[in-house]
Amino acid sequence: MNTRTFRFAHGADRTARLILSLCTVLWLSSCSQREGLQITANVQQIDMGRTVQIEASYTPSQGDSVREVILMPYVNGRRWGSHEFPDSNGRALLLLPLPNVGTAEIEVVAVPRDTSLWCGLKDYRPYLTGRPMPNAGLHSNKIDVDVRRRDIPQRPEHPTAFVSQWEPWFAPGSMWTTAQAVPLVGFYDFTDPDVIRQHLLWLMDSGADAVLFDWSNHIWDCKHWDERGDGVNAIVHNTELALEVMTDMRDEGLPVPQAIIMPGLSNGPPATMEALNEELNWIYQYMVRNPRFKGLWYEYDGKPLTVILDTGAMGVKEGKTETAFRVPFFKQTLGWTAEQIDDLRRRNPPVDSSRFTIRWMSSQNQLTGHDKLGYWSWMDGSLKPTVTYKGDVAECTTVNPACFAENGWKAPEAWGRRDGWTYLESFKTALEHRPRMVMLHQFNEFTGQGSHGYGPDKDIFVDSYSVEYSDDYEPVSLTAPGFRGDNGGWGFYYLNLTRALVDIYNGQADDVTVMAVAPVHCKDGKISVHWTTVGVQPESFTVAIDGQTVEAAAGGTGVSLSSEELTPGDHLLTVTANGVGTRYALSPYDLDTPSAEPMPVEVSKKFRVE
């Protein structure tokens, strides 16, 4: 091969080298600004239903901003996992639960973001879980994670059943317009079997014995079941799909929770008892009698249990509409006058209980007193929820991570999450009374009012309002913003709290303490902090600020301290429960595996001195 060496004249040589060096610098600079997206995983192999942490690094093109894209994860070519926005350095952490055994090929796609909208997309239906991966957008490298099958122990026999309230109302085309947080699996509809499978794996791991399918608001103002609307049929269809997934998982040998359906008689304009009885017959003939679903139904007193939502107390002759009207939004949603509701109650035939064990459910029983009529509660607006007794037997109470009372989430009577403090306080009622049924309120509501609420002033907000003022415990993104502007949610924290509390209740963890510490309040030279515990009672508590003990051998459930000697800025307060241990890390990043050895019981909170 002929090789030629080009040489420049002495005068031009220096200039040429300078030009070549400058070109090289410009080329390298251009390369460093070339758009790119890379991902890495923290593990190469996990057990089914567990979570892989994906770190994404996005480099925008020169002149562009990291704020202009959303990162959408895909597993095996289908949308899966919460969308995330890269931070100012172009980085994001994606937590992907993987429910299916086999190889999970993970890829992330950067798509354009609308910065004027909280979720970043005007239409996110193409990005609901299960949708195919687009060719457009900037694609990352691919990572394979091996998902291994694992055994889940059968639930031991216990006198109390834990029932998770489960919402199947996310129909195809669902728009998550007011979600207070982004589910960790991503925005979904309930026709995606992977979503149902992952939910069930989480519910099994957390100790749920049954799930309550919420059909409650579906036959308002109907005289007959066949007057139901298309939305009702969609929810029925979603329930059938969930029952199919439950059956498939049961056939794998997994201890799936059993099923309870919650129809509704009144919560909006009341239906007739004829419509309800026709619905109950339909459920029995088409679902309970389906051989495919045999054994899935939760039996109570010898028959499948059905719990009927009836905030207007229509189901018992002793009911009075006046008691329901004590709750302003009940009065608005029921929609009829007290005279109309009372008249229909008198004329109604009895409920048909020939095929089901019937229990009625209301809400806000601390105010309505419907528990005295035998009604269970969807949710009470009290730290000490009501307990419904049947004779001398405690039948049911409902525990919750947060709760609102008669005037909704924005009223002073509401109890926000307080970082788990409210959940532990609520759960103490179940531990005290040991009822036959504990309702876990609730797994996945994710919907509420937008800019206007209920009431004459449109200021009564119920269902879900914000991260703090909501009551779901399905795992959600730690960083994706919610409708009210919250920057991320609770991750796995509340699911892990649920597992720990159920284990303590059932005696499977009788040597542990679980502690929750409410956010630190710092104002006017005072620092106040409150905590609560469930399990083994601590000997005392120690409070430290920035690693220095400021309150030793503290008793009670909180302290008030002076902040005058602290410098302005951020500080860290740590509460330690002495003389006890825990086996639950209460991680926000994945479902806990209880540790073999006890760990210290301590919780740290950041706070700021102005």
Secondary structure as the mmCIF struct_conf table of DSSP 4:
data_model
#
loop_
_struct_conf.conf_type_id
_struct_conf.id
_struct_conf.beg_label_comp_id
_struct_conf.beg_label_asym_id
_struct_conf.beg_label_seq_id
_struct_conf.end_label_comp_id
_struct_conf.end_label_asym_id
_struct_conf.end_label_seq_id
HELX_RH_AL_P HELX_RH_AL_P1 HIS A 10 SER A 32
TURN_TY1_P TURN_TY1_P1 GLN A 33 GLN A 33
BEND BEND1 ARG A 34 ARG A 34
STRN STRN1 GLY A 36 ALA A 41
BEND BEND2 ASN A 42 ASN A 42
BEND BEND3 GLN A 44 GLN A 44
STRN STRN2 GLN A 45 ASP A 47
TURN_TY1_P TURN_TY1_P2 MET A 48 GLY A 49
STRN STRN3 THR A 51 THR A 59
HELX_LH_PP_P HELX_LH_PP_P1 PRO A 60 SER A 61
TURN_TY1_P TURN_TY1_P3 GLN A 62 GLY A 63
HELX_RH_3T_P HELX_RH_3T_P1 VAL A 66 GLU A 68
STRN STRN4 VAL A 69 VAL A 75
TURN_TY1_P TURN_TY1_P4 ASN A 76 GLY A 77
STRN STRN5 ARG A 78 ARG A 79
BEND BEND4 GLY A 81 GLY A 81
STRN STRN6 GLU A 84 GLU A 84
TURN_TY1_P TURN_TY1_P5 SER A 88 ASN A 89
BEND BEND5 GLY A 90 GLY A 90
STRN STRN7 ARG A 91 PRO A 97
BEND BEND6 ASN A 100 VAL A 101
STRN STRN8 GLY A 102 PRO A 112
TURN_TY1_P TURN_TY1_P6 THR A 115 SER A 116
BEND BEND7 LEU A 117 LEU A 117
TURN_TY1_P TURN_TY1_P7 TRP A 118 CYS A 119
BEND BEND8 GLY A 120 GLY A 120
BEND BEND9 LYS A 122 LYS A 122
HELX_RH_3T_P HELX_RH_3T_P2 ARG A 125 TYR A 127
BEND BEND10 LEU A 128 LEU A 128
TURN_TY1_P TURN_TY1_P8 THR A 129 GLY A 130
HELX_LH_PP_P HELX_LH_PP_P2 ARG A 131 ARG A 131
STRN STRN9 PRO A 132 PRO A 132
HELX_LH_PP_P HELX_LH_PP_P3 MET A 133 PRO A 134
BEND BEND11 ASN A 135 GLY A 137
STRN STRN10 LEU A 138 HIS A 139
STRN STRN11 ILE A 143 ARG A 148
HELX_LH_PP_P HELX_LH_PP_P4 ARG A 149 ARG A 149
HELX_LH_PP_P HELX_LH_PP_P5 PRO A 153 GLU A 157
BEND BEND12 PRO A 159 THR A 160
STRN STRN12 ALA A 161 TRP A 166
TURN_TY1_P TURN_TY1_P9 PRO A 172 GLY A 173
TURN_TY1_P TURN_TY1_P10 THR A 177 THR A 178
BEND BEND13 GLN A 180 ALA A 181
STRN STRN13 PRO A 183 PRO A 183
TURN_TY1_P TURN_TY1_P11 LEU A 184 VAL A 185
BEND BEND14 PHE A 187 PHE A 187
TURN_TY1_P TURN_TY1_P12 PHE A 190 THR A 191
HELX_RH_AL_P HELX_RH_AL_P2 PRO A 193 SER A 206
TURN_TY1_P TURN_TY1_P13 GLY A 207 GLY A 207
STRN STRN14 ALA A 210 ASP A 214
TURN_TY1_P TURN_TY1_P14 SER A 216 ASN A 217
BEND BEND15 HIS A 218 ILE A 219
TURN_TY1_P TURN_TY1_P15 TRP A 220 ASP A 221
BEND BEND16 LYS A 223 HIS A 224
HELX_RH_3T_P HELX_RH_3T_P3 TRP A 225 GLU A 227
HELX_RH_AL_P HELX_RH_AL_P3 ASP A 230 ASP A 251
TURN_TY1_P TURN_TY1_P16 GLU A 252 GLY A 253
HELX_LH_PP_P HELX_LH_PP_P6 VAL A 256 PRO A 257
STRN STRN15 GLN A 258 MET A 262
STRN STRN16 GLY A 264 SER A 266
BEND BEND17 ASN A 267 PRO A 269
HELX_LH_PP_P HELX_LH_PP_P7 PRO A 270 THR A 272
HELX_RH_AL_P HELX_RH_AL_P4 MET A 273 ILE A 283
HELX_RH_PI_P HELX_RH_PI_P1 TYR A 284 VAL A 288
TURN_TY1_P TURN_TY1_P17 ARG A 289 ARG A 289
HELX_RH_3T_P HELX_RH_3T_P4 PRO A 291 PHE A 293
TURN_TY1_P TURN_TY1_P18 LYS A 294 GLY A 295
STRN STRN17 TRP A 297 TRP A 297
HELX_LH_PP_P HELX_LH_PP_P8 TYR A 298 TYR A 298
STRN STRN18 GLU A 299 TYR A 300
TURN_TY1_P TURN_TY1_P19 ASP A 301 GLY A 302
STRN STRN19 LYS A 303 ASP A 310
TURN_TY1_P TURN_TY1_P20 THR A 311 GLY A 312
BEND BEND18 GLY A 315 VAL A 316
TURN_TY1_P TURN_TY1_P21 LYS A 317 GLU A 318
HELX_RH_AL_P HELX_RH_AL_P5 THR A 321 ALA A 324
TURN_TY1_P TURN_TY1_P22 PHE A 325 ARG A 326
BEND BEND19 VAL A 327 VAL A 327
HELX_RH_AL_P HELX_RH_AL_P6 PRO A 328 LEU A 334
BEND BEND20 TRP A 336 TRP A 336
HELX_RH_AL_P HELX_RH_AL_P7 ALA A 338 ARG A 347
HELX_LH_PP_P HELX_LH_PP_P9 ASN A 348 VAL A 351
BEND BEND21 SER A 354 PHE A 356
STRN STRN20 THR A 357 SER A 362
BEND BEND22 SER A 363 SER A 363
HELX_RH_AL_P HELX_RH_AL_P8 ASN A 365 THR A 368
HELX_RH_3T_P HELX_RH_3T_P5 HIS A 370 LEU A 373
TURN_TY1_P TURN_TY1_P23 GLY A 374 GLY A 374
STRN STRN21 TRP A 376 SER A 377
BEND BEND23 TRP A 378 TRP A 378
BEND BEND24 GLY A 381 LYS A 384
STRN STRN22 VAL A 387 LYS A 390
TURN_TY1_P TURN_TY1_P24 GLY A 391 ASP A 392
STRN STRN23 VAL A 393 VAL A 399
BEND BEND25 PRO A 401 ALA A 402
STRN STRN24 CYS A 403 CYS A 403
STRN STRN25 ALA A 405 ALA A 405
TURN_TY1_P TURN_TY1_P25 GLU A 406 ASN A 407
STRN STRN26 GLY A 408 GLY A 408
TURN_TY1_P TURN_TY1_P26 TRP A 409 LYS A 410
BEND BEND26 ALA A 411 ALA A 411
TURN_TY1_P TURN_TY1_P27 PRO A 412 GLU A 413
STRN STRN27 TRP A 415 TRP A 415
HELX_RH_3T_P HELX_RH_3T_P6 ARG A 418 GLY A 420
HELX_RH_AL_P HELX_RH_AL_P9 TRP A 421 HIS A 433
BEND BEND27 ARG A 436 ARG A 436
STRN STRN28 MET A 437 LEU A 440
BEND BEND28 PHE A 443 PHE A 443
STRN STRN29 GLY A 448 GLY A 448
BEND BEND29 GLY A 450 SER A 451
STRN STRN30 TYR A 454 TYR A 454
TURN_TY1_P TURN_TY1_P28 GLY A 455 LYS A 458
STRN STRN31 ILE A 460 ILE A 460
STRN STRN32 ASP A 463 ASP A 463
BEND BEND30 SER A 466 TYR A 469
BEND BEND31 GLU A 474 GLU A 474
STRN STRN33 VAL A 476 VAL A 476
BEND BEND32 LEU A 478 ALA A 480
STRN STRN34 PRO A 481 PRO A 481
TURN_TY1_P TURN_TY1_P29 PHE A 483 ARG A 484
BEND BEND33 GLY A 485 GLY A 485
STRN STRN35 ASN A 487 ASN A 487
TURN_TY1_P TURN_TY1_P30 GLY A 491 PHE A 492
HELX_RH_AL_P HELX_RH_AL_P10 TYR A 493 TYR A 505
TURN_TY1_P TURN_TY1_P31 ASN A 506 GLY A 507
BEND BEND34 GLN A 508 ALA A 509
TURN_TY1_P TURN_TY1_P32 ASP A 510 ASP A 511
STRN STRN36 THR A 513 VAL A 517
HELX_LH_PP_P HELX_LH_PP_P10 ALA A 518 VAL A 520
STRN STRN37 HIS A 521 LYS A 523
TURN_TY1_P TURN_TY1_P33 ASP A 524 GLY A 525
STRN STRN38 LYS A 526 GLY A 535
BEND BEND35 VAL A 536 VAL A 536
HELX_LH_PP_P HELX_LH_PP_P11 GLN A 537 PRO A 538
BEND BEND36 GLU A 539 GLU A 539
STRN STRN39 SER A 540 ILE A 545
TURN_TY1_P TURN_TY1_P34 ASP A 546 GLY A 547
STRN STRN40 GLN A 548 ALA A 554
TURN_TY1_P TURN_TY1_P35 GLY A 556 THR A 557
STRN STRN41 GLY A 558 SER A 562
TURN_TY1_P TURN_TY1_P36 GLU A 564 GLU A 565
BEND BEND37 LEU A 566 LEU A 566
HELX_LH_PP_P HELX_LH_PP_P12 THR A 567 THR A 567
BEND BEND38 PRO A 568 PRO A 568
STRN STRN42 GLY A 569 THR A 582
BEND BEND39 ARG A 583 ARG A 583
BEND BEND40 PRO A 588 ASP A 590
BEND BEND41 ALA A 596 GLU A 597
STRN STRN43 MET A 599 VAL A 609
#
